[in-house]
């Protein structure tokens, strides 16, 4: 009876989902990266070893630490942590910034490259949760609540847009708005922020050719299938090739030469090709259980700080998953957004594992 009671505790289900995603992600990365690793480094398992060592191992340490440190300690640490994240974003514009694939989004400190924008997925949400939880008037007052929320969000969004990180802007601001709404903010503030955000994104997209080109390719992918629409066309071919049961683990053909970014934002296409509709739906089911459980616990949580962090973190995971799969399936424009826990990227994996540890911490606390 004791074992059954313990098994019903939500933190165990959340932990199980995260570990399933981690192991499945490493397995699929091994398959998706084998040819790429062999051709670039002469090592079939190069990307797998890098992800497991620098992302998985460090991320699991972060998961453990974040699950043990009482989460209420972050009430007073949230602002300093957000400031550190913003300073790191600014440092990208210095000689420490590293450019890759036409964008400067990485820092190299002491020879270690990492992506500072990923840390905002924890610190931005944590700060909003702490700020809104401490004083109730901030949730509904225009000058004490809405204006400061807008200013902080605009600062974060501006720095990210300057680094060509449009997708992270959408994920963060959308998650922040959900946190703000759940805290008790007036609907007109939410709608006003959405309208303003859409106007800014439309303007930014229009004046930056590569963003505007992505929208055109999204609307008419077949008209430019050999150029701007090539990525989406090949992703859809890979997904379609998987049919119901898939072609088999390691048997993807598109990952070898035709599918761009098979270990990054296109990894879901490789998953769909090799495991088919059944495997893809099973993966979505694990994400659904994880996200759903986080929101269910948040609904019941009495502590406002903990509740808002759960809502924010659950929203980040849900929106980023939706953006990645929606983009690679042709439902949304391609943005280069990685699939949480699955796509190659050490910084992102560390952040999502640390975030999950904090979620477990909040869930198991009274």
VEXVEX-663062 format. One record per residue (C-alpha): residue number from 1; residue in three letters; x, y, z. Coordinates in steps of 0.1 Angstrom, whole numbers, plus 5000, padded with zeros to 4 digits. Layout:
REM residues N
pos/code/u/v/w
NUM/ALA/X/Y/Z $
...
//
This chain:
REM residues 366
pos/code/u/v/w
1/UNK/5000/5000/5000 $
2/UNK/5029/5024/5008 $
3/UNK/5045/5017/4975 $
4/UNK/5013/5023/4956 $
5/UNK/5008/5056/4975 $
6/UNK/5043/5067/4967 $
7/UNK/5039/5058/4930 $
8/UNK/5009/5081/4928 $
9/UNK/5030/5112/4937 $
10/UNK/5031/5134/4907 $
11/UNK/5068/5141/4909 $
12/UNK/5076/5105/4900 $
13/UNK/5055/5107/4869 $
14/UNK/5071/5139/4858 $
15/UNK/5106/5125/4865 $
16/UNK/5097/5094/4845 $
17/UNK/5085/5114/4815 $
18/UNK/5117/5136/4816 $
19/UNK/5139/5105/4817 $
20/UNK/5120/5088/4789 $
21/UNK/5124/5119/4767 $
22/UNK/5161/5121/4776 $
23/UNK/5169/5085/4768 $
24/UNK/5147/5085/4736 $
25/UNK/5163/5118/4725 $
26/UNK/5198/5104/4729 $
27/UNK/5188/5072/4710 $
28/UNK/5173/5092/4681 $
29/UNK/5203/5116/4681 $
30/UNK/5225/5086/4677 $
31/UNK/5206/5075/4646 $
32/UNK/5201/5110/4631 $
33/UNK/5238/5120/4636 $
34/UNK/5256/5088/4626 $
35/UNK/5263/5098/4590 $
36/UNK/5270/5134/4598 $
37/UNK/5295/5124/4626 $
38/UNK/5313/5100/4603 $
39/UNK/5316/5125/4575 $
40/UNK/5327/5154/4596 $
41/UNK/5347/5138/4624 $
42/UNK/5353/5102/4614 $
43/UNK/5333/5092/4644 $
44/UNK/5297/5078/4641 $
45/UNK/5290/5086/4677 $
46/UNK/5306/5120/4679 $
47/UNK/5274/5140/4684 $
48/UNK/5259/5114/4708 $
49/UNK/5290/5115/4730 $
50/UNK/5291/5153/4730 $
51/UNK/5254/5155/4739 $
52/UNK/5255/5128/4766 $
53/UNK/5286/5142/4782 $
54/UNK/5281/5180/4780 $
55/UNK/5243/5181/4779 $
56/UNK/5230/5150/4796 $
57/UNK/5255/5146/4824 $
58/UNK/5257/5183/4834 $
59/UNK/5219/5185/4829 $
60/UNK/5213/5156/4852 $
61/UNK/5235/5173/4878 $
62/UNK/5214/5204/4873 $
63/UNK/5182/5184/4876 $
64/UNK/5194/5169/4909 $
65/UNK/5205/5202/4924 $
66/UNK/5174/5221/4913 $
67/UNK/5152/5194/4928 $
68/UNK/5169/5196/4962 $
69/UNK/5173/5234/4968 $
70/UNK/5141/5247/4984 $
71/UNK/5124/5267/4955 $
72/UNK/5113/5296/4977 $
73/UNK/5149/5306/4980 $
74/UNK/5146/5319/4945 $
75/UNK/5121/5345/4955 $
76/UNK/5150/5369/4964 $
77/UNK/5174/5355/4938 $
78/UNK/5151/5358/4908 $
79/UNK/5161/5394/4899 $
80/UNK/5199/5389/4902 $
81/UNK/5196/5357/4881 $
82/UNK/5176/5376/4854 $
83/UNK/5201/5404/4854 $
84/UNK/5229/5379/4849 $
85/UNK/5211/5364/4819 $
86/UNK/5206/5399/4804 $
87/UNK/5243/5407/4809 $
88/UNK/5252/5375/4792 $
89/UNK/5229/5384/4763 $
90/UNK/5247/5418/4760 $
91/UNK/5281/5402/4760 $
92/UNK/5272/5384/4728 $
93/UNK/5277/5418/4710 $
94/UNK/5313/5419/4723 $
95/UNK/5343/5399/4710 $
96/UNK/5332/5370/4732 $
97/UNK/5302/5365/4709 $
98/UNK/5304/5336/4685 $
99/UNK/5287/5336/4650 $
100/UNK/5274/5305/4633 $
101/UNK/5249/5300/4605 $
102/UNK/5244/5337/4599 $
103/UNK/5236/5346/4635 $
104/UNK/5255/5356/4666 $
105/UNK/5238/5338/4695 $
106/UNK/5266/5321/4714 $
107/UNK/5292/5331/4739 $
108/UNK/5326/5316/4744 $
109/UNK/5339/5320/4779 $
110/UNK/5371/5301/4790 $
111/UNK/5368/5282/4757 $
112/UNK/5333/5269/4765 $
113/UNK/5306/5279/4740 $
114/UNK/5270/5282/4752 $
115/UNK/5238/5300/4743 $
116/UNK/5228/5326/4769 $
117/UNK/5192/5330/4755 $
118/UNK/5184/5295/4768 $
119/UNK/5189/5305/4804 $
120/UNK/5161/5330/4801 $
121/UNK/5136/5301/4799 $
122/UNK/5143/5297/4836 $
123/UNK/5153/5332/4848 $
124/UNK/5126/5352/4829 $
125/UNK/5098/5330/4841 $
126/UNK/5112/5328/4876 $
127/UNK/5114/5366/4878 $
128/UNK/5079/5371/4866 $
129/UNK/5066/5345/4890 $
130/UNK/5084/5361/4920 $
131/UNK/5074/5397/4910 $
132/UNK/5037/5388/4905 $
133/UNK/5035/5366/4936 $
134/UNK/5049/5392/4961 $
135/UNK/5023/5420/4955 $
136/UNK/4988/5414/4943 $
137/UNK/4984/5450/4930 $
138/UNK/5010/5442/4903 $
139/UNK/4986/5418/4887 $
140/UNK/4959/5444/4879 $
141/UNK/4973/5479/4883 $
142/UNK/4983/5495/4850 $
143/UNK/5014/5515/4862 $
144/UNK/5025/5491/4889 $
145/UNK/5018/5459/4870 $
146/UNK/5013/5462/4832 $
147/UNK/5039/5488/4824 $
148/UNK/5068/5471/4843 $
149/UNK/5058/5438/4828 $
150/UNK/5059/5453/4793 $
151/UNK/5092/5470/4799 $
152/UNK/5110/5439/4811 $
153/UNK/5095/5418/4783 $
154/UNK/5104/5444/4757 $
155/UNK/5140/5445/4769 $
156/UNK/5144/5408/4767 $
157/UNK/5126/5406/4733 $
158/UNK/5147/5435/4719 $
159/UNK/5180/5418/4728 $
160/UNK/5168/5385/4714 $
161/UNK/5156/5400/4682 $
162/UNK/5189/5417/4677 $
163/UNK/5205/5383/4678 $
164/UNK/5180/5369/4652 $
165/UNK/5164/5347/4679 $
166/UNK/5128/5353/4668 $
167/UNK/5114/5319/4679 $
168/UNK/5127/5323/4715 $
169/UNK/5110/5357/4717 $
170/UNK/5077/5341/4707 $
171/UNK/5082/5312/4732 $
172/UNK/5092/5334/4761 $
173/UNK/5068/5363/4757 $
174/UNK/5039/5339/4751 $
175/UNK/5048/5319/4782 $
176/UNK/5052/5352/4801 $
177/UNK/5017/5363/4790 $
178/UNK/5002/5330/4802 $
179/UNK/5019/5335/4836 $
180/UNK/5007/5371/4838 $
181/UNK/4971/5360/4829 $
182/UNK/4971/5332/4855 $
183/UNK/4983/5356/4881 $
184/UNK/4950/5376/4877 $
185/UNK/4959/5403/4852 $
186/UNK/4931/5421/4834 $
187/UNK/4923/5407/4799 $
188/UNK/4927/5440/4782 $
189/UNK/4963/5441/4793 $
190/UNK/4968/5406/4778 $
191/UNK/4951/5415/4745 $
192/UNK/4970/5448/4743 $
193/UNK/5003/5430/4747 $
194/UNK/4994/5404/4721 $
195/UNK/4983/5431/4696 $
196/UNK/5015/5451/4703 $
197/UNK/5037/5420/4700 $
198/UNK/5021/5410/4667 $
199/UNK/5026/5445/4653 $
200/UNK/5062/5446/4663 $
201/UNK/5069/5411/4649 $
202/UNK/5051/5420/4616 $
203/UNK/5073/5451/4613 $
204/UNK/5105/5433/4622 $
205/UNK/5096/5405/4597 $
206/UNK/5089/5429/4569 $
207/UNK/5122/5449/4573 $
208/UNK/5144/5419/4576 $
209/UNK/5147/5400/4543 $
210/UNK/5155/5365/4557 $
211/UNK/5125/5366/4581 $
212/UNK/5102/5378/4553 $
213/UNK/5115/5350/4530 $
214/UNK/5106/5324/4556 $
215/UNK/5070/5336/4556 $
216/UNK/5069/5335/4518 $
217/UNK/5083/5300/4518 $
218/UNK/5058/5289/4544 $
219/UNK/5029/5302/4524 $
220/UNK/5042/5287/4491 $
221/UNK/5067/5259/4498 $
222/UNK/5062/5241/4465 $
223/UNK/5068/5272/4444 $
224/UNK/5104/5273/4457 $
225/UNK/5110/5237/4466 $
226/UNK/5146/5237/4454 $
227/UNK/5156/5269/4473 $
228/UNK/5139/5286/4502 $
229/UNK/5112/5259/4505 $
230/UNK/5137/5230/4502 $
231/UNK/5139/5224/4540 $
232/UNK/5102/5221/4545 $
233/UNK/5097/5200/4514 $
234/UNK/5124/5175/4525 $
235/UNK/5110/5174/4560 $
236/UNK/5075/5166/4547 $
237/UNK/5090/5138/4525 $
238/UNK/5107/5123/4555 $
239/UNK/5075/5124/4576 $
240/UNK/5055/5109/4548 $
241/UNK/5080/5081/4542 $
242/UNK/5075/5069/4577 $
243/UNK/5039/5059/4571 $
244/UNK/5023/5040/4601 $
245/UNK/5052/5019/4614 $
246/UNK/5082/5037/4601 $
247/UNK/5112/5024/4580 $
248/UNK/5130/5012/4611 $
249/UNK/5155/5026/4636 $
250/UNK/5186/5038/4618 $
251/UNK/5171/5033/4584 $
252/UNK/5163/5069/4575 $
253/UNK/5175/5079/4540 $
254/UNK/5167/5116/4541 $
255/UNK/5190/5122/4570 $
256/UNK/5220/5112/4549 $
257/UNK/5220/5138/4522 $
258/UNK/5187/5156/4516 $
259/UNK/5172/5167/4550 $
260/UNK/5187/5199/4564 $
261/UNK/5195/5200/4602 $
262/UNK/5186/5163/4609 $
263/UNK/5200/5166/4644 $
264/UNK/5186/5200/4651 $
265/UNK/5151/5214/4644 $
266/UNK/5145/5186/4618 $
267/UNK/5150/5157/4642 $
268/UNK/5112/5151/4645 $
269/UNK/5112/5144/4607 $
270/UNK/5138/5117/4613 $
271/UNK/5117/5103/4642 $
272/UNK/5086/5102/4620 $
273/UNK/5105/5085/4592 $
274/UNK/5121/5058/4614 $
275/UNK/5093/5052/4639 $
276/UNK/5063/5062/4618 $
277/UNK/5030/5076/4630 $
278/UNK/5029/5052/4660 $
279/UNK/5063/5063/4673 $
280/UNK/5055/5100/4667 $
281/UNK/5022/5097/4685 $
282/UNK/5039/5079/4714 $
283/UNK/5065/5107/4717 $
284/UNK/5037/5133/4717 $
285/UNK/5019/5113/4743 $
286/UNK/5049/5115/4767 $
287/UNK/5051/5153/4761 $
288/UNK/5013/5155/4767 $
289/UNK/5015/5136/4800 $
290/UNK/5045/5157/4812 $
291/UNK/5029/5191/4803 $
292/UNK/4994/5181/4814 $
293/UNK/5007/5169/4848 $
294/UNK/5026/5201/4854 $
295/UNK/4995/5222/4847 $
296/UNK/4973/5200/4868 $
297/UNK/4996/5203/4898 $
298/UNK/4998/5241/4892 $
299/UNK/4960/5243/4893 $
300/UNK/4960/5228/4928 $
301/UNK/4991/5246/4941 $
302/UNK/4983/5271/4968 $
303/UNK/5017/5289/4969 $
304/UNK/5015/5316/4942 $
305/UNK/5052/5317/4934 $
306/UNK/5053/5280/4929 $
307/UNK/5021/5280/4909 $
308/UNK/5032/5307/4885 $
309/UNK/5066/5290/4880 $
310/UNK/5049/5257/4871 $
311/UNK/5026/5275/4847 $
312/UNK/5055/5293/4831 $
313/UNK/5077/5262/4827 $
314/UNK/5049/5241/4815 $
315/UNK/5041/5268/4789 $
316/UNK/5077/5270/4777 $
317/UNK/5079/5232/4771 $
318/UNK/5044/5231/4755 $
319/UNK/5049/5261/4732 $
320/UNK/5084/5251/4721 $
321/UNK/5073/5216/4713 $
322/UNK/5043/5230/4694 $
323/UNK/5065/5254/4675 $
324/UNK/5091/5228/4665 $
325/UNK/5066/5201/4654 $
326/UNK/5043/5226/4638 $
327/UNK/5071/5241/4618 $
328/UNK/5086/5208/4606 $
329/UNK/5051/5196/4597 $
330/UNK/5043/5227/4576 $
331/UNK/5017/5241/4600 $
332/UNK/5039/5270/4611 $
333/UNK/5068/5288/4595 $
334/UNK/5103/5273/4600 $
335/UNK/5121/5290/4628 $
336/UNK/5150/5268/4637 $
337/UNK/5135/5259/4671 $
338/UNK/5149/5227/4686 $
339/UNK/5126/5200/4700 $
340/UNK/5129/5200/4739 $
341/UNK/5150/5172/4753 $
342/UNK/5155/5157/4719 $
343/UNK/5174/5180/4695 $
344/UNK/5211/5184/4696 $
345/UNK/5223/5213/4717 $
346/UNK/5240/5210/4751 $
347/UNK/5229/5243/4765 $
348/UNK/5192/5237/4757 $
349/UNK/5193/5202/4772 $
350/UNK/5210/5214/4804 $
351/UNK/5184/5242/4807 $
352/UNK/5154/5219/4802 $
353/UNK/5168/5193/4826 $
354/UNK/5175/5219/4853 $
355/UNK/5140/5234/4847 $
356/UNK/5125/5199/4851 $
357/UNK/5144/5195/4884 $
358/UNK/5129/5228/4896 $
359/UNK/5094/5216/4885 $
360/UNK/5099/5184/4906 $
361/UNK/5110/5205/4935 $
362/UNK/5079/5227/4934 $
363/UNK/5056/5197/4928 $
364/UNK/5068/5177/4958 $
365/UNK/5068/5207/4982 $
366/UNK/5038/5214/5003 $
//
